[in-house]
């Protein structure tokens, strides 16, 4: 504690800037465990780069497509989990509408 206080008093920064955060996040990706629902998503979909080569779907529509492919292994409570997972997929664009969040995806 004393060392940290001395460092702060000397004016050393106590936070990571955006560049340092990006480097840390990139390094940590190698240790990331992919959830089963994210694995299912990535088997069927991938992020689309533009609306012309993809389609906007809500999490519930994506869930229905995954449920058709993978069956009862996906639970109803998984829709919320899927929505959280979709927010964290790198390169997956989304837009807010009055009905909810839609994700720009392309089927494999």
C-alpha positions in Angstrom: 0.0 0.0 0.0 2.8 2.4 0.9 4.6 1.8 -2.4 1.4 2.5 -4.3 0.8 5.7 -2.4 4.4 6.9 -3.0 4.0 6.2 -6.7 0.8 8.2 -6.8 2.4 11.1 -5.0 5.3 11.0 -7.5 2.7 11.5 -10.2 2.7 8.1 -11.7 -0.5 7.3 -13.5 -2.9 4.9 -11.9 -4.9 3.8 -14.9 -4.4 2.1 -18.3 -5.0 4.3 -21.4 -6.9 3.0 -24.4 -3.8 1.7 -26.2 -2.6 -0.2 -23.1 -6.2 -1.6 -22.5 -6.3 -2.9 -26.1 -2.9 -4.6 -25.7 -4.0 -6.3 -22.5 -7.4 -7.4 -24.0 -5.6 -8.8 -27.1 -3.2 -10.7 -24.9 -6.0 -12.1 -22.7 -7.9 -13.4 -25.7 -5.6 -16.5 -25.8 -6.9 -17.5 -22.4 -10.6 -16.8 -23.1 -12.9 -19.7 -22.9 -15.7 -19.7 -25.5 -19.1 -20.4 -24.1 -21.2 -23.2 -25.7 -23.8 -20.8 -26.9 -21.1 -18.6 -28.6 -19.7 -21.8 -30.2 -23.1 -22.6 -31.6 -23.5 -19.1 -32.9 -20.1 -19.1 -34.6 -20.9 -22.5 -36.3 -23.9 -21.0 -38.0 -23.2 -17.2 -38.3 -20.3 -14.8 -38.7 -20.3 -11.0 -38.4 -21.2 -9.3 -41.7 -19.1 -6.3 -42.8 -21.9 -4.4 -44.5 -25.8 -4.6 -44.6 -25.5 -5.6 -48.3 -23.8 -8.9 -47.5 -25.7 -9.7 -44.3 -28.9 -9.2 -42.5 -30.0 -7.7 -39.2 -31.5 -10.2 -36.8 -32.6 -9.8 -33.2 -31.2 -12.2 -30.6 -34.5 -14.1 -30.5 -34.5 -14.7 -34.2 -30.8 -15.9 -34.0 -31.8 -18.1 -31.1 -34.6 -19.7 -33.1 -32.3 -20.5 -35.9 -29.7 -22.0 -33.5 -32.5 -24.0 -31.8 -33.6 -25.5 -35.1 -30.0 -26.6 -35.8 -29.0 -27.7 -32.3 -32.3 -28.7 -30.8 -33.2 -28.9 -27.1 -29.6 -28.4 -25.9 -30.4 -24.7 -26.0 -32.6 -23.5 -23.1 -35.1 -20.6 -23.1 -33.0 -18.8 -20.6 -30.2 -18.9 -23.1 -31.7 -16.0 -25.1 -30.5 -13.6 -22.5 -27.1 -15.3 -22.4 -27.0 -15.2 -26.2 -27.7 -11.4 -26.2 -24.8 -10.8 -23.7 -22.5 -13.0 -25.8 -23.4 -11.2 -29.0 -22.4 -7.9 -27.5 -18.9 -9.2 -26.9 -18.3 -10.8 -30.3 -15.5 -8.8 -32.0 -16.6 -7.3 -35.3 -20.3 -7.9 -34.8 -22.2 -4.7 -35.6 -25.5 -3.9 -34.0 -28.2 -1.3 -34.2 -30.9 -0.3 -31.7 -34.4 -0.2 -33.0 -37.7 0.5 -31.2 -38.1 -3.3 -31.0 -34.6 -4.0 -29.5 -31.1 -4.6 -30.6 -30.5 -6.2 -34.0 -27.2 -7.8 -35.0 -25.7 -7.7 -38.5 -24.9 -11.4 -39.4 -24.3 -13.6 -42.4 -25.2 -17.3 -42.4 -22.3 -19.7 -43.2 
